[in-house]
């Protein structure tokens, strides 16, 4: 069965880029987590950014190589962490990958430990004030809570944003994380979700690293 990220419409990647809130007309160095065949990377190219892609699937990376994508590609299980230098990236995006870290596909896999290795090394690899945006498909509220709790313990702030919460077809979950304060020292604000509010309440859940 095809994974959802391999058929994701371009609109999802454009939305993730919008939520990154990058400076206009300035190329950024971005990490594409679960880059697959490089579909998201092509959009990053169109927007003038430089990118590095990571994926656990050799066959998908081979497709990306055959398509001659511009980004540098790494074969990597992100649940084992990443080895980039501190402050390497201006931002990170991920389309339909995060939920897979909640699965114990092997007897040695512990979802909480894998999430901790992932978020701790991701936090280190981002420059301070950078954002990481994940579009994902949570199975239930417990998965969302697990992911958010681990991310906060690793230093991130941010929250969960749900676009079009009342539409079965258009509803999308985005986890928007901040790696500390911006260079100006101003506290970062959660972006607004698209679509109708739920029962008059904003369709975002804001978290912070403070208890």
C-alpha positions as CSV (number, residue, x, y, z in Angstrom):
1,X,0.0,0.0,0.0
2,X,1.3,3.5,-0.9
3,X,2.2,5.7,2.0
4,X,0.2,8.9,2.2
5,X,3.3,11.1,2.0
6,X,4.1,9.7,-1.5
7,X,0.8,11.0,-2.9
8,X,0.5,14.2,-0.8
9,X,-0.8,17.1,-2.9
10,X,1.6,20.1,-3.3
11,X,-0.8,22.2,-1.2
12,X,0.3,20.4,2.0
13,X,3.9,21.3,1.4
14,X,3.1,24.9,0.5
15,X,1.1,25.1,3.8
16,X,4.0,23.6,5.8
17,X,6.3,26.2,4.2
18,X,3.8,29.0,5.1
19,X,3.8,27.8,8.8
20,X,7.6,27.9,8.9
21,X,7.2,31.7,8.6
22,X,10.6,32.2,6.8
23,X,11.8,35.6,5.8
24,X,10.6,36.7,2.4
25,X,13.1,36.6,-0.5
26,X,15.8,35.0,1.6
27,X,16.9,31.4,0.7
28,X,16.8,29.1,3.7
29,X,18.7,25.9,4.4
30,X,15.9,23.4,5.2
31,X,15.6,19.8,6.4
32,X,13.0,17.6,4.7
33,X,12.3,14.7,7.1
34,X,10.8,11.7,5.2
35,X,11.5,13.3,1.8
36,X,10.4,10.2,-0.1
37,X,10.9,10.6,-3.9
38,X,11.6,14.3,-3.5
39,X,8.2,15.8,-4.3
40,X,8.3,18.2,-1.4
41,X,11.9,19.0,-2.3
42,X,10.9,20.2,-5.8
43,X,8.6,22.7,-4.1
44,X,11.4,23.9,-1.8
45,X,13.5,24.4,-5.0
46,X,10.7,26.4,-6.6
47,X,10.7,28.7,-3.6
48,X,14.4,29.2,-3.8
49,X,15.5,27.2,-0.8
50,X,18.4,24.7,-0.3
51,X,17.4,21.5,1.3
52,X,18.6,18.2,2.7
53,X,16.3,15.1,2.6
54,X,16.2,12.1,4.8
55,X,14.1,8.9,4.4
56,X,14.1,5.4,5.7
57,X,13.2,3.8,2.3
58,X,16.1,3.1,0.0
59,X,13.7,2.5,-2.9
60,X,12.1,6.0,-2.5
61,X,15.5,7.6,-2.3
62,X,16.5,5.8,-5.5
63,X,13.5,7.3,-7.2
64,X,14.6,10.7,-6.0
65,X,18.1,10.1,-7.4
66,X,16.6,9.0,-10.7
67,X,14.5,12.2,-10.8
68,X,17.7,14.2,-10.2
69,X,16.4,16.2,-7.3
70,X,18.5,19.1,-6.2
71,X,18.8,18.3,-2.5
72,X,21.4,16.1,-0.7
73,X,19.8,12.8,0.3
74,X,20.4,10.6,3.4
75,X,19.2,7.1,4.2
76,X,18.2,7.4,7.8
77,X,15.8,6.1,10.4
78,X,15.1,9.3,12.2
79,X,14.0,7.3,15.3
80,X,17.7,6.7,15.8
81,X,18.4,10.4,15.9
82,X,20.4,12.7,13.6
83,X,24.0,13.7,13.6
84,X,24.0,17.2,12.1
85,X,26.0,20.0,13.7
86,X,24.2,22.3,16.1
87,X,22.3,25.1,14.5
88,X,22.7,23.7,10.9
89,X,19.2,24.3,9.6
90,X,16.9,27.4,9.3
91,X,13.8,25.1,9.5
92,X,12.5,21.6,9.0
93,X,9.4,20.2,7.4
94,X,7.9,16.7,7.4
95,X,4.9,15.4,5.5
96,X,3.1,12.4,6.9
97,X,6.0,10.8,8.7
98,X,5.8,11.7,12.4
99,X,3.0,9.2,13.2
100,X,5.3,6.3,12.2
101,X,7.6,6.9,15.2
102,X,4.7,6.0,17.5
103,X,4.7,2.4,16.2
104,X,6.8,-0.4,17.6
105,X,7.6,-2.1,14.3
106,X,10.4,-4.1,15.9
107,X,10.8,-5.7,19.3
108,X,13.7,-3.3,20.0
109,X,11.5,-0.2,19.2
110,X,10.2,1.9,22.0
111,X,8.1,4.8,20.7
112,X,8.8,7.1,23.5
113,X,12.6,6.5,23.3
114,X,12.6,6.9,19.5
115,X,10.6,10.2,19.7
116,X,13.0,11.4,22.3
117,X,16.1,10.7,20.2
118,X,14.4,12.3,17.2
119,X,13.2,15.5,18.9
120,X,16.4,16.0,20.9
121,X,18.7,15.7,17.9
122,X,16.3,17.8,15.7
123,X,16.3,20.6,18.4
124,X,20.1,20.7,18.3
125,X,20.3,20.8,14.5
126,X,18.0,23.9,14.3
127,X,19.2,27.4,14.7
128,X,17.6,29.1,17.7
129,X,14.3,30.6,16.8
130,X,13.8,28.2,13.8
131,X,10.6,26.3,13.3
132,X,9.8,22.7,12.5
133,X,6.4,21.9,10.9
134,X,5.0,18.4,10.7
135,X,1.9,17.4,8.8
136,X,0.9,14.0,10.2
137,X,-2.0,11.6,10.7
138,X,-2.5,10.8,14.4
139,X,-4.4,7.7,15.2
140,X,-5.8,9.1,18.4
141,X,-5.4,11.8,21.1
142,X,-3.0,9.7,23.0
143,X,-0.5,9.8,20.1
144,X,-0.8,13.6,20.0
145,X,-0.2,13.9,23.7
146,X,2.8,11.5,23.6
147,X,4.4,13.4,20.7
148,X,3.8,16.8,22.3
149,X,5.1,15.8,25.7
150,X,8.3,14.4,24.3
151,X,8.9,17.4,22.1
152,X,8.4,19.8,25.0
153,X,10.8,17.9,27.2
154,X,13.4,18.2,24.4
155,X,13.2,22.0,24.6
156,X,10.6,22.8,21.9
157,X,7.6,25.2,22.3
158,X,4.7,25.4,20.0
159,X,1.4,23.5,19.5
160,X,-1.0,21.5,17.4
161,X,-2.9,23.2,14.6
162,X,-5.9,21.7,12.8
163,X,-6.9,23.1,9.5
164,X,-10.6,22.6,8.4
165,X,-11.5,20.6,11.5
166,X,-15.1,20.1,10.4
167,X,-14.2,18.6,7.0
168,X,-13.4,14.9,6.7
169,X,-11.6,15.4,3.3
170,X,-9.8,18.7,4.0
171,X,-8.9,18.2,7.7
172,X,-5.2,18.3,8.3
173,X,-3.1,18.2,11.5
174,X,0.1,20.3,11.7
175,X,2.5,20.2,14.6
176,X,4.3,23.6,14.7
177,X,7.4,23.6,16.9
178,X,9.7,26.5,17.9
179,X,13.4,25.9,18.7
180,X,13.5,28.7,21.3
181,X,13.0,32.4,20.9
182,X,13.6,34.4,17.7
183,X,16.8,36.4,17.3
184,X,15.0,39.5,18.4
185,X,14.0,37.8,21.7
186,X,10.3,38.2,21.0
187,X,8.1,35.3,22.0
188,X,6.8,33.3,19.0
189,X,3.1,33.1,18.4
190,X,1.2,30.1,17.1
191,X,-0.1,30.7,13.5
192,X,-3.8,30.6,12.9
193,X,-5.5,27.5,11.5
194,X,-7.6,27.5,8.4
195,X,-11.3,26.8,8.3
196,X,-14.0,27.1,10.9
197,X,-13.4,27.2,14.7
198,X,-14.7,24.3,16.7
199,X,-17.6,25.4,19.0
200,X,-16.4,28.9,18.9
201,X,-12.9,28.0,20.2
202,X,-9.7,28.4,18.1
203,X,-8.8,25.1,16.5
204,X,-5.2,25.2,17.9
205,X,-3.7,23.7,21.0
206,X,-0.8,25.7,22.4
207,X,1.9,24.1,24.5
208,X,4.9,25.5,26.2
209,X,8.1,24.1,27.8
210,X,7.0,25.7,31.1
211,X,5.0,23.5,33.5
